[in-house]
Amino acid sequence: MLDLMGPVEIAAMFNVHPVTVDRWRRDGKLPPPDGELRRGPVWQRETIVDWGKETGRDASD
């Protein structure tokens, strides 16, 4: 089973507001989504954890 995350879950992981995640995406700072659902973009947890490590962002989760 895939562990998928949307902007709200990413925000919780990095202890930021979901608007910040939307800004990261708009500014090209997030990796491309691993998929799209009706509710919006989704990423595999591994994609976001790796991105956080590469960018020096500490995950709180």
LINJOUR-V121339 format. One record per residue. N is the residue number from 1. OMEGA is omega in whole degrees, 0 to 359 (999 if undefined). Layout:
BEGIN
n: {N/N}
omega: {OMEGA/OMEGA}
END
This chain:
BEGIN
n: {1/2/3/4/5/6/7/8/9/10/11/12/13/14/15/16/17/18/19/20/21/22/23/24/25/26/27/28/29/30/31/32/33/34/35/36/37/38/39/40/41/42/43/44/45/46/47/48/49/50/51/52/53/54/55/56/57/58/59/60/61}
omega: {178/176/184/180/171/180/181/179/177/179/180/181/184/177/177/177/178/177/178/178/177/179/177/181/180/182/178/181/177/173/177/178/176/179/178/174/178/182/178/185/175/178/171/181/181/178/183/178/178/179/179/178/181/184/178/177/180/175/179/191/999}
END
